[in-house]
Amino acid sequence: MIGFPLTGIVTSGFYSPLSFNANGPTLPPAGNSPIVYMQDDSWGGVSTDHLKIWNINVNWTSPGSSIISSPQVINTAPFDGLFDGGSFSNIPQPSGGDVDCLQATIMYMAQYRRFGGYNSTVLNFVVDLDGNDDYSGIRWYELRQVNDGDPWTIYQEGTYVQPDGHSAFSGTMCMDASGNIALAYTTVSTSLFPSLRYTGRFASDPLGTMTMAEEVIGNGTQIDPSTRYGDYSQMTIDPTDDATFWSIGEFFNGGSRKNQVGVFQFAPPVLTAEFSANATSACPSQAITFTDASVGSPTSWSWSFPGGSPSTYNGQNPPSITYSTSGIYTVSLTVGDGVDTDDEVKLGYISIQDVIADFSGIPTSVVIGNTVTFTDQSSCSPTSWSWTFPGGSPSSYNGQNPPAIQYDVEGTYDVTLAVTNALGNDTKTMTDYISVLPPEFNMSNGTITTCMGNFYDSGGPSSDYANGEDFTMTFYPSTAGSMIRLNFSSFDVESNTNCSYDKLSIYDGEDASATLIGEYCGTTSPGIITASNGAGAITFTFTSDGSVTNTGWVAAISCFSSTDPPVAEFVASNTTPAINSDVVFIDQTSNLPTSWSWSFSPTSVVYVNGTDASSQNPEVQFTSTGLYTVSLTATNAYGNDTETKTDYINVLDASYCIPTYSTGTGDGDFISLVQLGTIDNATGASASPYYTFYNTLSTDLIIGNSYDITLSAGTYTSSNNISVWIDFNHNSIFEVSEKLGNVTLGDMPETGTINFTVPGGASISPTRMRVREVFSNTDIAPCDNYTFGETEDYMVNITSNNVPPNADFAASTTTPAIDTDVVFSDLSLNAPTSWSWGFNPSTVTYVNGTDA
């Protein structure tokens, strides 16, 4: 992703310009994509209220050569768009905190469309109506441009004031085919919960006014509980009639945030003739069905089919039409409503051929070394078929349906089919029809057939995924009768209690209607995912919101037979639990186990919540402190396997206070980055109770050594204080002497560093580290209640140079295909200085410069 500066822009600290969005049936010419932003004389550096418009010309081949113009300045009527000095708490509601009015933002979307003789754009933003920063209206504009590339001018501007004295904000606008303008918005006050309304104007109304009476889209019944308001409202025009407006906005009803769709018209659709055919290429005498798709309430229809039988028809939907002779034919339809008429003429719309070549291939995207099956779909009774498959093996075939074609070289390939019969011949070439992929796949829309490779988020192995993603991807096994299996070796998606920000959903089947395996976010890995459906397929969907991106995931792809014995694997929800606290053991065994047997050494465990030693995912409490070894034996009809993890669980006697906040992260007060040793945790704002224990993130700290911990706050612009403690004496209390320090920061990505030395009296054991963010307080306590902020806890392992290491490791995949790479990661404690690896049997090869 490459960013480009907008020259001459002034901001209030919140930066939200907007590009024009093309609407209507006619697209704009290429180039000169406009970006618009308001400039408020309430901001420093702006002397007169105005709009600025930049034109962007992107060079997609060489992005660095892209061009952004100097801004066009359009002076406007005066406005005041500054509320409460730029804070995010502005408009009162019946109770609770004030609602964010979404100031300094061109609201979504700036809708552009083309009319005969001019181009038009409508846009809006919130303004202060009385100078007291608690009563808002909507400043709206229609800009026009006579010719493409001309400067933009204000055709009309106005300020919409809600008629009952409530605040109006979060507007969204659109135009229909007649130039009528709709404005949907949110309204709120001390006597009205956030609710959705709309108004509008006809093209012939007096300029600068919304003349239509306010109408209700949805009435809210609750306050906004967090002051943050959903600025994702949008409106568009229905392309089927170019007259129906569709809007969406947020309000609160029935216990949670809800989106409400509004659908309305200001004027009936313009009479427009339109039609379609069920086939535009056909054989002689083949019946073709034509269907009227006209809008605007026609009452008469007159069809013309030169060369067809019948050749004319009066009525809405004609009978089937046949053409006896090969050739190219025009079709026309005239509709009327008793006052006006309209014509649709489709030149050369119907092609009649003596023989028609057609085919399909499944799949069209394959991994190197896999095959594609091609099927003849030709029409008009061909008698011979000649196929060519550049890059495939075999590369040609004569006959109706060829054998499976294998592709062994990465690239894109054409496929050609030539057919003949006694009357003629036809050839069809599908250009770049087959994509042959390396065994690495980034999340996107599509299907993949393979039994090898790696699966990544859209950023691939080296970049983060992006904001605003919505992808669906299905994997099929390339070996008949097999099942897809994916083993996730890393996973980091924006964290949220309900995974409502960014989310990976996994389905056991060919699409998202199949059985849901799970929904994943944060750093909790899906582990090993296996298919158990007839197609052997797994489907993934991934969505991301408009802010915060993380590193995503890596998963190794393989296939297995339903007759393979299981390969046991598991993880624990917490490997350093407090005594008598719940720990869930999550089975990640591959190859469809049917029974499970768990054991613990020592045996001082209690199964809880209805689970026992034969449960797939048991929940236990450890009744003594110390190290525990855990074993799982998984069985199916074809065998069994045991996985033992020595000293896997370290039960602590600690029970730490849980800090609280009354508002928490709602105004951007959160921790966005913690870096210490191997801990490198970039996160977004957490939900209530604004506390997260990252019990799987840990680092070693050696007594007597000095360390730097790097910290970054959230999106609030100033006075973000972050303090850190480590429970060095392991007594479950963060004492004053254990506070490492405090940093005061602006908003992200600014960072601060605290340096500390592990004291000589520290207890040699795993212990807890606490990181607390509190707004405008440099003397933070580890357990007190505060208004704004967030807390994160981590594990650290205090060691001594005199303590021998405790060996442990993990593999990137435990079920690799032969001759594929496997990375082994050292997880040993107590700072080892040398390592020696061994494999039994020893049939392994070290690669990429590594050795034993």
Buried (B, 14 or more C-beta within 10 A) or exposed (E): EEEBEBEEBEBBEEEBBBBBBBBBEEEBEEEBBBBBBBBBBBBEEBEEBBBBBBBBEBEEEEEEEEEBBEBBEBEBEEBBBBBBEBBBBBBBBBEEBBBBBBBBBBBBBBBBBBBEEEBBBBBBBBBBBEEEBBBBBBBBBBBBBEEEEEEBEBBBBBBBBBEEEBBBBBBBBBBBBBBBBBBBBBBBBEEBBBBBBBBBBBBEBEEBEBEBEBEEBBBBEBBBEBBBBBBBBBBBBBEEBBBBBBBBBBBBBEEEBBEBEBEBBBEBBBBBBBBEBEBBBBBBEBEBEBEBEBBBEBEEBBBBBEBBEEEEBEEBEBEEBBBEEBEEBBBBBBBBBEEEBBEBEBEEBBBBBBBBBBBEBEBBBBBBBBBBEBEBEBBBEBEEBBBBBEBBEEEEBEEBEBEEBBBEEEEBBBBBBBBBBEEBBBEBEBEEBBBBBEBBBBBEEBBBBBBBBBBBBBBBEEBBBEBEBEBBBBBBBBBEEBBBBBBBBBBBBBBBEEBEBBBBBBBBBBEBEBEBBEEBBBBBBBBBBBBEBEBBBBBBBBBBBEEBBBBBBBBBBBBBEBEBBBBBBBBBBBBBBBBEEBBBBBBBBBBBBEEBBBBBBEEBBEBBEEBEEEBBBBBBBBEEBBEBBBBBBBBBEBEBBEBEBEBBBBBBEBEBEEBBBEBBBBBBBBBBBBBBBEBBBBBBBBBBBBBBBBBBBBBBBBBEEEBEBBBBBBBBBEBBBBBBBBBBBBEBBBEEEBBBBBBBBBBBEEBBEBEBEBBEEBEBBBBBBBBBBBBBBEEBBBBEEBBBBBBBBBBBBBBBEEBEBBBBEEBBBBBBBEEBEBEEEEEEBBBEEEEEEEEEEEEEEEEEEEEE
